[in-house]
Amino acid sequence: MIDLRSDTVTKPTPAMRQAMANAEVGDDVYGEDPTINRLEELGATMLGKEAGLFVPSGTMGNQICILTHTNGRSEEVILEEEAHIYVYEVAGMAVLAGCSVKTLPAPHGQLDPAAVGDAIRADNIHFPRTRLLCLENTHNRAGGTVMSVSRTQALSDVARSAGVAVHLDGARLFNAATALGVSAAELAGPVDSVQFCLSKGLSAPVGSLVVGSKPFIGEARRMRKLLGGGMRQAGVIAAAGIVALTEMVERLVEDHEHARQLGEAIAEMSPFSIDLETVQTNIVAFNVDPAFGTAPEVLDALQRFGVRANPVRPERIRMVTHAEISREDISRAIDALQETVRQGV
């Protein structure tokens, strides 16, 4: 089965399994797990921040950052309207932080600094206080599009000029850095906090990191405890994260090449439509002509040919390349799509 549902389906590499077996561990809630400490230091250094915090998932990492940046109820967070934090995290901001949400539309997930400036609330007793701007890089629902250093800087400048903090959901930040040919630290430089995943394109089995200033991470550690994210001898899984950061970043370019090959082939298949400008990293999102069928019907047909993918909407399909997908797998997936077009659904 060629599994293109997500890069979360990757399994730990042999080097990760060996590192996990040999990991030196301690009680992380006491700050005594040496492997977690090394991972947190490595992640912070790679992103140019003072400190890091290992968390079980990207969603928890994002929610920890929102809790840390905000001060309770009647505050507002600005996001792009298709942001992962808004769409896929079970209204965590409202439930956990008691925050209101202001969403803005943006082509390809690229927020406009002027629009963000206009959305920041004036000081008025009738309004919630704007406390936080959340960015996303790469942008999942936009098809894996990347946000440049200059746009990130411009958005952060607008927010900071109004006293608003900036958090970056960088679940696939190393994909963005690879696509832009810059370091992850350059992309993270303008913002106050970053969450990035070890368990997607970097292929670790579990975990994400939150990075920021030392005072911020100190408070974030408290919020992690609040959410039940304090772990004990978790160096066993953190060891895989170290391998992910030291051995799996440079190969991301292969995933991007495979996604481009797949996207260009889909562009030639008439029942499907794709904006190739969005195929910038390892995500390929495309639409199905309703006259041909629905996305679930196409996916059922593809599964008969040994290919799995995910529906995003009734008319839209997402495919994600990753370390376990070879160039031969991409060719087979293209053949399966072409055969589905010939046979129908």
C-alpha positions in Angstrom: 0.0 0.0 0.0 1.3 3.4 -1.0 0.2 5.6 1.9 0.0 9.3 0.9 -2.5 10.2 3.6 0.0 12.2 5.7 3.7 12.3 6.6 2.5 11.3 10.1 2.4 7.7 9.0 6.2 7.5 8.9 7.8 4.9 11.1 11.0 5.4 13.1 14.2 4.7 11.2 16.6 1.9 12.2 18.9 4.7 13.7 16.0 6.0 15.7 15.1 2.6 17.1 18.7 2.0 18.1 18.9 5.4 19.7 15.7 4.7 21.6 17.0 1.4 22.8 20.1 3.0 24.2 18.7 6.2 25.5 19.9 7.6 28.8 16.8 8.5 30.8 15.6 10.2 34.0 12.5 11.9 35.3 11.8 14.8 33.0 9.3 16.5 35.3 12.2 17.0 37.6 14.3 18.1 34.6 16.5 15.0 35.0 16.2 13.3 31.7 19.5 14.0 29.9 18.2 12.9 26.5 15.2 15.3 26.6 17.5 18.0 27.8 19.8 17.5 24.8 16.8 17.5 22.4 15.4 20.7 23.9 18.8 22.4 23.6 19.3 21.2 20.1 15.9 22.3 18.9 16.3 25.7 20.5 19.7 26.2 19.0 18.5 25.2 15.5 15.7 27.7 15.6 17.8 30.5 17.2 15.9 30.6 20.5 17.0 30.5 24.1 15.2 27.4 25.3 13.0 24.5 24.3 10.3 22.2 25.7 9.5 18.7 24.5 5.7 18.0 24.2 3.7 15.0 23.2 2.1 16.6 20.1 1.9 19.6 17.9 -1.6 20.4 19.0 -0.6 20.4 22.6 2.4 22.6 21.7 0.2 25.1 20.0 -2.3 25.2 22.9 0.5 25.6 25.5 1.8 28.6 23.6 -1.6 30.2 23.4 -2.1 29.6 27.1 1.3 31.1 27.9 0.9 34.2 25.7 -2.6 35.1 26.8 -3.9 36.1 30.2 -7.3 34.6 30.5 -10.8 35.3 29.2 -11.9 38.2 27.0 -8.7 38.2 24.9 -8.5 37.6 21.2 -6.3 35.6 18.8 -5.9 36.5 15.1 -5.4 33.7 12.7 -5.8 32.9 9.0 -9.2 31.4 8.4 -7.9 28.0 7.4 -5.2 27.7 10.0 -4.6 24.3 11.6 -5.0 25.8 15.1 -8.5 27.1 14.2 -9.8 24.2 12.1 -8.2 21.1 13.6 -7.6 21.7 17.3 -11.1 21.2 18.7 -11.7 24.8 19.6 -8.8 24.6 22.1 -8.4 28.3 22.3 -11.9 28.8 23.5 -12.0 25.8 25.8 -8.6 26.1 27.4 -7.6 29.7 27.2 -11.1 31.3 27.0 -10.0 33.3 24.0 -12.1 34.8 21.2 -10.9 34.3 17.6 -10.6 36.7 14.7 -10.0 34.9 11.4 -8.8 36.5 8.2 -9.0 35.2 4.6 -5.7 35.0 2.8 -4.7 33.5 -0.6 -2.5 30.5 -0.1 -2.6 31.1 3.6 -0.4 34.2 3.3 -1.7 36.8 5.7 -1.5 40.4 4.6 0.2 42.7 7.2 -2.2 45.6 6.5 -5.2 43.3 7.1 -3.7 42.1 10.3 -3.1 45.7 11.4 -6.7 46.5 10.7 -7.9 43.5 12.7 -6.0 44.4 15.9 -8.6 45.8 18.3 -8.6 49.3 19.5 -8.6 49.7 23.3 -12.4 49.8 24.0 -14.4 48.3 26.8 -16.7 46.7 24.2 -14.0 44.7 22.5 -11.8 41.8 23.5 -8.1 42.7 23.7 -6.0 41.5 20.8 -3.3 39.5 22.5 -1.8 37.1 20.0 -1.2 36.6 16.2 -0.7 33.0 15.1 1.0 32.2 11.8 1.4 28.8 10.1 4.4 27.7 8.0 4.0 25.6 6.0 0.3 26.1 5.6 -1.4 22.7 5.7 -4.9 23.5 4.1 -3.4 25.8 1.6 -1.4 22.9 0.2 1.9 23.1 2.0 2.6 26.7 0.9 5.5 28.5 2.5 5.8 31.9 4.2 8.9 33.9 3.5 11.2 35.4 6.1 10.2 38.9 4.8 6.5 38.3 5.2 7.0 36.8 8.6 9.0 39.8 9.7 6.4 42.2 8.3 3.6 40.5 10.1 5.5 40.4 13.3 6.4 44.1 13.0 2.7 45.0 12.7 1.8 42.8 15.7 4.6 44.0 18.0 3.9 47.7 17.2 0.5 47.1 18.8 1.9 45.1 21.7 0.6 41.8 20.3 2.8 38.6 20.6 3.4 36.3 17.6 3.3 32.5 17.7 4.3 30.3 14.7 2.7 27.0 14.2 5.7 25.5 12.4 4.6 21.9 12.3 6.5 21.5 9.0 8.9 24.4 9.4 11.9 22.5 8.2 10.0 21.8 5.0 9.5 25.6 4.6 13.2 26.2 5.3 14.2 23.6 2.7 11.9 25.0 0.0 13.1 28.6 0.6 16.8 27.7 0.9 17.1 29.4 4.3 17.7 28.2 7.8 14.8 27.3 10.2 16.3 30.0 12.5 15.8 32.7 9.9 12.1 31.7 9.6 11.7 31.6 13.4 13.7 34.8 14.1 10.8 37.3 13.9 8.4 35.5 16.1 8.1 35.0 19.9 7.4 31.3 20.0 7.4 28.3 17.6 6.0 24.8 17.8 7.5 22.3 15.3 6.8 18.6 14.8 9.3 15.9 15.0 6.7 13.3 13.9 5.9 14.4 10.4 8.5 14.7 7.6 11.3 14.2 10.1 9.9 10.7 10.8 10.1 10.5 14.6 7.4 8.4 16.2 6.2 10.9 18.8 6.6 14.5 19.8 7.0 18.2 19.0 9.1 21.0 20.4 8.1 24.4 21.6 10.9 27.0 21.6 11.2 30.6 22.7 12.8 32.8 25.4 13.8 31.2 28.7 11.0 33.0 30.7 8.5 32.0 28.1 9.5 28.3 28.2 9.5 28.4 32.0 5.9 29.4 32.0 5.1 27.0 29.1 6.5 24.2 31.2 3.8 25.0 33.8 1.1 25.0 31.1 2.4 21.6 29.8 1.8 20.3 33.4 -1.7 21.8 33.4 -2.6 19.9 30.2 -1.2 16.6 31.5 1.9 16.7 29.2 4.5 16.2 31.9 6.3 13.0 31.1 8.8 10.9 33.0 11.5 8.8 31.4 10.5 10.1 28.0 14.1 10.2 26.8 13.2 6.9 25.2 11.2 8.8 22.6 13.2 12.0 22.7 16.2 10.0 21.4 14.3 9.5 18.1 13.8 13.3 18.0 17.5 13.9 18.1 18.0 11.6 15.2 15.2 13.3 13.4 16.9 16.7 13.7 20.4 15.5 12.9 19.7 13.0 10.1 16.3 13.7 8.5 16.3 17.4 7.6 18.5 17.4 4.5 16.5 14.6 2.8 13.3 16.7 2.8 14.2 18.0 -0.6 13.4 14.5 -2.0 9.9 14.7 -0.6 9.4 18.0 -2.4 10.7 16.7 -5.7 8.3 13.7 -5.4 5.4 16.0 -4.6 6.2 18.2 -7.7 6.3 15.1 -9.9 3.0 14.0 -8.6 1.4 17.5 -8.9 2.5 18.0 -12.5 1.1 14.6 -13.5 -2.2 15.4 -11.8 -2.3 18.7 -13.7 -2.5 16.7 -16.9 -5.6 14.6 -15.8 -8.8 16.3 -17.0 -11.1 15.2 -14.1 -8.7 16.9 -11.7 -7.6 20.5 -11.2 -4.7 21.7 -9.3 -3.0 25.0 -8.6 0.7 24.1 -9.1 1.7 27.3 -7.4 0.7 25.7 -4.1 2.9 22.6 -4.7 5.9 24.1 -2.9 6.8 21.4 -0.3 5.5 17.9 0.3 1.7 18.4 0.0 -0.3 18.0 -3.1 -3.9 19.2 -2.9 -6.3 19.0 -5.9 -10.0 19.1 -6.8 -12.2 16.6 -8.4 -14.7 17.6 -11.1 -18.1 16.9 -9.6 -19.2 15.4 -12.9 -16.6 12.7 -12.4 -17.3 11.9 -8.8 -16.6 12.9 -5.2 -13.3 12.9 -3.4 -14.3 9.8 -1.3 -15.3 7.9 -4.5 -12.0 8.6 -6.1 -10.2 7.6 -2.9 -12.2 4.3 -2.8 -11.1 3.6 -6.4 -7.5 4.5 -5.7 -7.4 2.1 -2.7 -8.2 -0.8 -5.0 -5.0 0.1 -6.8 -3.0 0.2 -3.6 -2.9 3.9 -3.0 -4.3 5.8 0.1 -4.9 9.5 0.4 -7.2 11.8 2.4 -10.3 13.8 1.5 -10.0 17.5 2.6 -13.5 18.4 1.4 -16.1 16.5 -0.6 -14.4 17.7 -3.8 -10.8 18.0 -2.7 -8.0 15.4 -2.1 -4.7 15.8 -0.3 -1.6 13.6 -0.9 1.5 14.0 1.2 5.0 12.7 0.3 7.4 11.5 3.0 10.5 9.4 3.8 8.7 6.1 3.1 7.6 7.1 -0.4 10.1 6.4 -3.2 10.2 7.8 -6.8 8.9 4.4 -7.9 5.9 4.8 -5.5 5.1 8.1 -7.0 5.1 6.5 -10.5 2.8 3.8 -9.2 0.5 6.4 -7.7 0.4 8.3 -11.0 -0.5 5.1 -12.8 -3.3 4.4 -10.3 -4.7 7.9 -10.8 -4.6 7.5 -14.6 -6.3 4.1 -14.4 -9.0 5.6 -12.1 -9.6 8.3 -14.7 -9.9 5.6 -17.4 -12.2 3.3 -15.5 -14.2 5.9 -13.6 -15.5 5.7 -10.1 
